[in-house]
Amino acid sequence: MLVIAASLPIKAERLQQVIDAAITMSRATREEAGCIEYGFYQDLEDPNRLHVFEKWESGEALSAHFAMPHMATFQAVIGDAIDGPVAARRYEVASEGPVMPE
């Protein structure tokens, strides 16, 4: 399983446009084969920062996601809306379980 975690600083004047595009992107992405979880979340301390959390069954599923038309549409919207460095990391996960053992 792959986990992707990213943080996107967004220009304040473009925030609502990016949020609308992120909602559309999330809905389409969750329908993709191999997508386990996908969502954008607004930072509680900096409302102009969005976080992305994704879980994928495989690298192939993630690669297919990058080729989807809704990804190209989203990239076009956020292209000039980013306001600083983007932090994005990919994690390869061998196992998953509860935080607190039962």
MARBA-3410 file (N, C-alpha, C, O; in Angstrom, 1 decimal):
102
0.8,-1.2,0.0,0.0,0.0,0.0,0.9,1.2,0.0,2.0,1.3,0.6 ~ 0.4,2.3,-0.7,1.1,3.5,-0.7,0.3,4.6,0.0,-0.9,4.6,-0.1 ~ 1.0,5.5,0.7,0.3,6.6,1.3,1.0,7.9,0.8,2.3,7.9,0.8 ~ 0.2,8.8,0.4,0.8,10.1,-0.1,0.2,11.2,0.9,-1.0,11.2,1.2 ~ 1.1,12.0,1.4,0.8,13.1,2.3,1.4,14.4,1.7,2.6,14.4,1.4
0.6,15.4,1.5,1.1,16.6,0.9,0.5,17.8,1.6,-0.6,17.8,2.2 ~ 1.2,19.0,1.5,0.7,20.2,2.1,0.9,21.3,1.0,1.9,21.5,0.4 ~ -0.2,22.0,0.7,-0.3,23.0,-0.4,-0.6,24.4,0.1,-1.7,24.6,0.6 ~ 0.3,25.3,0.1,0.0,26.7,0.4,-0.7,27.4,-0.8,-0.2,27.3,-1.9 ~ -1.9,27.9,-0.5,-2.7,28.5,-1.6,-2.9,30.0,-1.4,-3.0,30.5,-0.3
-2.8,30.7,-2.5,-3.1,32.2,-2.5,-4.5,32.4,-2.0,-5.4,31.8,-2.4 ~ -4.6,33.4,-1.0,-5.9,33.6,-0.4,-7.0,33.9,-1.4,-8.1,33.5,-1.3 ~ -6.7,34.7,-2.4,-7.7,35.1,-3.4,-8.1,34.0,-4.3,-9.1,34.1,-5.1 ~ -7.4,32.9,-4.3,-7.7,31.7,-5.1,-8.2,30.5,-4.3,-8.6,29.5,-4.9 ~ -8.3,30.7,-3.0,-8.6,29.6,-2.1,-10.0,28.9,-2.5,-10.0,27.7,-2.6
-11.0,29.7,-2.6,-12.3,29.1,-2.9,-12.3,28.3,-4.2,-12.9,27.2,-4.3 ~ -11.7,28.8,-5.2,-11.6,28.2,-6.5,-10.9,26.8,-6.4,-11.3,25.8,-6.9 ~ -9.8,26.8,-5.6,-9.0,25.6,-5.4,-9.8,24.6,-4.6,-9.8,23.4,-4.9 ~ -10.5,25.1,-3.5,-11.4,24.2,-2.7,-12.4,23.5,-3.6,-12.7,22.3,-3.5 ~ -13.1,24.3,-4.5,-14.1,23.7,-5.4,-13.5,22.7,-6.3,-14.1,21.6,-6.5
-12.3,23.0,-6.8,-11.6,22.0,-7.7,-11.2,20.8,-6.9,-11.2,19.7,-7.5 ~ -10.8,21.0,-5.7,-10.4,19.8,-4.8,-11.5,18.9,-4.5,-11.4,17.7,-4.5 ~ -12.7,19.5,-4.3,-13.9,18.6,-4.1,-14.2,17.8,-5.3,-14.5,16.6,-5.2 ~ -14.2,18.4,-6.5,-14.4,17.7,-7.7,-13.4,16.6,-7.9,-13.7,15.4,-8.3 ~ -12.1,16.9,-7.7,-11.0,16.0,-7.8,-11.2,14.8,-6.8,-11.0,13.7,-7.2
-11.5,15.1,-5.6,-11.7,14.0,-4.6,-12.7,13.1,-5.0,-12.6,11.8,-4.9 ~ -13.9,13.6,-5.4,-15.0,12.7,-5.8,-14.6,11.8,-6.9,-14.9,10.6,-6.9 ~ -14.0,12.3,-8.0,-13.6,11.5,-9.1,-12.5,10.5,-8.7,-12.5,9.4,-9.2 ~ -11.6,10.9,-7.9,-10.4,10.1,-7.6,-10.9,8.9,-6.7,-10.4,7.8,-6.9 ~ -11.8,9.1,-5.8,-12.3,8.0,-5.0,-13.0,6.9,-5.8,-13.2,5.8,-5.3
-13.4,7.2,-7.0,-14.0,6.2,-7.9,-13.0,5.4,-8.7,-13.3,4.4,-9.3 ~ -11.7,5.8,-8.6,-10.7,5.1,-9.4,-10.3,3.7,-8.8,-10.4,3.5,-7.6 ~ -10.0,2.8,-9.7,-9.5,1.5,-9.3,-8.2,1.7,-8.5,-7.3,2.4,-8.9 ~ -8.1,1.0,-7.3,-6.9,1.1,-6.5,-6.9,2.2,-5.5,-6.0,2.3,-4.7 ~ -7.8,3.1,-5.5,-7.9,4.2,-4.5,-8.6,3.7,-3.3,-9.7,3.2,-3.3
-7.9,3.7,-2.2,-8.4,3.3,-0.9,-9.0,4.5,-0.1,-10.1,4.4,0.4 ~ -8.3,5.6,-0.2,-8.7,6.8,0.5,-8.1,8.0,-0.2,-7.0,8.0,-0.6 ~ -8.9,9.1,-0.3,-8.4,10.3,-0.9,-9.2,11.5,-0.4,-10.4,11.5,-0.5 ~ -8.4,12.5,0.1,-9.2,13.7,0.6,-8.2,14.9,0.8,-7.0,14.8,1.0 ~ -8.8,16.1,0.7,-8.2,17.3,1.0,-8.7,17.8,2.3,-9.9,17.6,2.6
-7.9,18.5,3.1,-8.3,19.0,4.4,-7.7,20.4,4.7,-6.5,20.6,4.4 ~ -8.5,21.3,5.1,-8.0,22.7,5.4,-7.3,22.7,6.7,-7.8,22.2,7.7 ~ -6.1,23.4,6.8,-5.4,23.5,8.0,-6.1,24.4,9.0,-6.6,25.4,8.6 ~ -6.2,24.0,10.3,-6.9,24.7,11.3,-6.2,26.0,11.7,-6.8,27.0,12.1 ~ -4.9,26.0,11.6,-4.1,27.2,12.0,-3.8,28.2,10.8,-3.6,29.4,11.0
-3.8,27.6,9.6,-3.6,28.4,8.4,-4.6,28.0,7.3,-4.4,27.1,6.6 ~ -5.7,28.7,7.2,-6.8,28.3,6.3,-6.4,28.4,4.9,-7.1,27.9,4.0 ~ -5.3,29.0,4.5,-4.8,29.0,3.1,-3.9,27.9,2.8,-3.2,27.9,1.8 ~ -3.8,26.9,3.7,-3.0,25.7,3.5,-4.0,24.5,3.4,-4.8,24.3,4.4 ~ -3.9,23.7,2.4,-4.6,22.5,2.2,-3.7,21.3,2.4,-2.5,21.3,1.9
-4.2,20.3,3.0,-3.4,19.0,3.1,-4.1,18.0,2.3,-5.4,18.0,2.2 ~ -3.4,17.1,1.7,-3.9,16.0,1.0,-3.4,14.7,1.6,-2.3,14.5,2.0 ~ -4.4,13.7,1.8,-4.0,12.4,2.3,-4.6,11.4,1.4,-5.8,11.4,1.1 ~ -3.7,10.5,0.9,-4.2,9.5,-0.1,-3.6,8.1,0.3,-2.6,8.0,0.9 ~ -4.4,7.1,0.0,-4.0,5.7,0.2,-4.3,5.0,-1.1,-5.4,5.0,-1.6
-3.3,4.2,-1.6,-3.4,3.5,-2.9,-3.0,2.1,-2.7,-2.1,1.8,-1.9 ~ -3.7,1.2,-3.4,-3.4,-0.2,-3.4,-2.0,-0.5,-4.0,-1.3,-1.4,-3.5 ~ -1.5,0.3,-5.0,-0.3,0.0,-5.6,0.3,1.2,-6.3,-0.4,2.2,-6.5 ~ 1.5,1.1,-6.7,2.2,2.1,-7.5,1.5,2.3,-8.9,1.4,3.4,-9.5 ~ 1.0,1.2,-9.4,0.4,1.2,-10.7,-0.9,2.0,-10.6,-1.3,2.8,-11.6
-1.7,1.8,-9.6,-2.9,2.6,-9.4,-2.6,4.1,-9.2,-3.3,4.9,-9.8 ~ -1.6,4.4,-8.5,-1.2,5.8,-8.4,-0.7,6.4,-9.7,-1.1,7.5,-10.0 ~ 0.1,5.6,-10.5,0.5,6.1,-11.8,-0.7,6.4,-12.7,-0.7,7.3,-13.5 ~ -1.7,5.5,-12.7,-2.9,5.6,-13.5,-3.6,6.9,-13.1,-4.2,7.6,-13.9 ~ -3.7,7.2,-11.8,-4.3,8.4,-11.2,-3.7,9.6,-11.9,-4.4,10.6,-12.2
-2.4,9.7,-11.9,-1.7,10.9,-12.5,-2.0,11.1,-13.9,-1.9,12.2,-14.4 ~ -2.5,10.1,-14.7,-2.9,10.2,-16.1,-4.3,10.5,-16.3,-4.8,10.7,-17.4 ~ -5.1,10.6,-15.2,-6.6,10.8,-15.4,-6.9,12.3,-15.8,-6.2,13.2,-15.4 ~ -7.9,12.4,-16.6,-8.3,13.8,-17.0,-8.6,14.7,-15.9,-8.3,15.9,-15.9 ~ -9.2,14.2,-14.8,-9.5,15.1,-13.6,-8.3,15.6,-12.9,-8.3,16.6,-12.3
-7.2,14.8,-13.0,-5.9,15.3,-12.5,-5.4,16.4,-13.3,-4.9,17.4,-12.8 ~ -5.5,16.3,-14.6,-5.0,17.4,-15.5,-5.8,18.7,-15.3,-5.3,19.8,-15.2 ~ -7.1,18.5,-15.1,-8.0,19.7,-14.8,-7.6,20.3,-13.5,-7.5,21.6,-13.4 ~ -7.4,19.5,-12.4,-7.0,20.0,-11.1,-5.7,20.8,-11.2,-5.5,21.8,-10.6 ~ -4.7,20.1,-11.9,-3.4,20.8,-12.0,-3.5,22.1,-12.7,-2.8,23.0,-12.3
-4.4,22.2,-13.7,-4.5,23.5,-14.4,-5.1,24.6,-13.4,-4.7,25.8,-13.5 ~ -5.9,24.2,-12.5,-6.5,25.2,-11.5,-5.5,25.6,-10.5,-5.4,26.8,-10.2 ~ -4.7,24.6,-10.0,-3.8,25.0,-8.9,-2.5,25.5,-9.4,-1.7,26.1,-8.6 ~ -2.2,25.4,-10.7,-0.9,25.8,-11.2,-0.4,27.1,-10.7,0.7,27.2,-10.3 ~ -1.2,28.2,-10.9,-0.8,29.5,-10.4,-1.4,29.9,-9.1,-1.3,31.1,-8.7
-2.0,29.0,-8.4,-2.7,29.3,-7.1,-1.8,28.9,-6.0,-2.0,29.3,-4.8 ~ -0.7,28.2,-6.2,0.2,27.8,-5.2,1.0,29.0,-4.7,1.5,29.8,-5.5 ~ 1.2,29.1,-3.4,1.8,30.3,-2.8,3.0,29.9,-1.9,3.0,30.2,-0.7 ~ 3.9,29.2,-2.5,5.1,28.8,-1.7,5.4,27.3,-2.0,4.8,26.7,-2.9 ~ 6.4,26.8,-1.3,6.8,25.4,-1.6,5.7,24.4,-1.2,5.1,24.6,-0.1
5.6,23.4,-2.0,4.7,22.3,-1.7,5.5,21.2,-1.1,6.6,20.8,-1.6 ~ 5.0,20.6,0.0,5.6,19.5,0.7,4.8,18.3,0.4,3.6,18.2,0.7 ~ 5.4,17.3,-0.3,4.7,16.1,-0.7,5.6,14.9,-0.4,6.8,14.9,-0.8 ~ 5.1,13.8,0.2,5.9,12.6,0.5,5.1,11.4,0.1,3.8,11.4,0.2 ~ 5.8,10.4,-0.3,5.2,9.1,-0.6,5.8,8.1,0.4,7.0,8.0,0.6
4.9,7.3,0.9,5.3,6.3,1.9,4.8,4.9,1.4,3.7,4.7,1.0 ~ 5.7,3.9,1.5,5.3,2.5,1.2,5.1,1.8,2.5,6.0,1.7,3.4 ~ 3.9,1.3,2.7,3.4,0.8,4.0,3.3,-0.7,3.9,2.7,-1.3,3.0 ~ 4.0,-1.4,4.8,4.0,-2.8,4.8,2.8,-3.4,5.6,2.3,-4.5,5.3 ~ 2.4,-2.7,6.6,1.2,-3.1,7.4,0.5,-1.9,8.0,1.0,-0.8,8.0
-0.8,-2.2,8.4,-1.6,-1.2,9.0,-2.4,-1.8,10.1,-2.8,-2.9,10.1 ~ -2.6,-1.0,11.2,-3.4,-1.4,12.3,-3.8,-0.3,13.2,-3.5,0.9,12.9 ~ -4.5,-0.6,14.3,-5.0,0.5,15.1,-3.9,1.2,15.9,-2.8,0.6,16.1 ~ -4.1,2.5,16.2,-3.1,3.2,16.9,-2.9,2.6,18.3,-1.8,2.4,18.8 ~ -4.0,2.3,19.0,-3.9,1.8,20.3,-4.4,0.3,20.2,-5.5,0.0,19.8
-3.6,-0.6,20.7,-4.0,-2.0,20.6,-5.2,-2.2,21.5,-5.4,-1.6,22.5 ~ -6.0,-3.1,21.0,-7.3,-3.4,21.7,-7.2,-4.4,22.7,-8.1,-4.8,23.4
END
